[in-house]
Amino acid sequence: MNPISWNCRGLGNPRLVQALHDMTKAKYRRMERIKNRIGLANGLIVPCVGRKGGLAMLWAREIDLEIKSYSPSHIDVVINDTEKSFKWRLTGGGGIWSQKQIDGFSKVVDYCAFQDLGYCGSDFTSCNMQGGENIIYLRLDRAFANLEWTKKFGE
């Protein structure tokens, strides 16, 4: 199984960023055409609402995936990896979170002893696009796993 995900803001290539940004703003039918064009048989498409971007989770026919819940700000699924006889959860989303929500999430990560899986790329995945003293760079994207998952799939 080779999952792929992205945050279009962290790619660095302005044309690719724009293309992926347009994809999240795409209407449902257009997103279906994109899904088919890139060769993925299955998908959950949460259309954009107004100026807020939509979400999409796309997967190949051979992936055994169960959608648990979704909203305009998240998609939550369980993947049954029959090859490894292992089920695992994948949750993705976007939005603007309060400091209270961020602190609560951090407590859950600590309580569950999740490990940050890291990533390859620039140090930051988001920028507020301001100039001078007002510019803020952040790393928003995170992937976490527990010890059992890292033993099954490697680090």
PyMOL commands that set and color helices and strands:
alter all, ss='L'
color gray80, all
select helices_A, chain A and resi 8-10+14-25+28-37+99-111+132-134+147-153
alter helices_A, ss='H'
color red, helices_A
select strands_A, chain A and resi 42-46+55-59+64-71+74-81+86-93+115-116+126-127+137-138+144-145
alter strands_A, ss='S'
color yellow, strands_A
deselect
rebuild
show_as cartoon
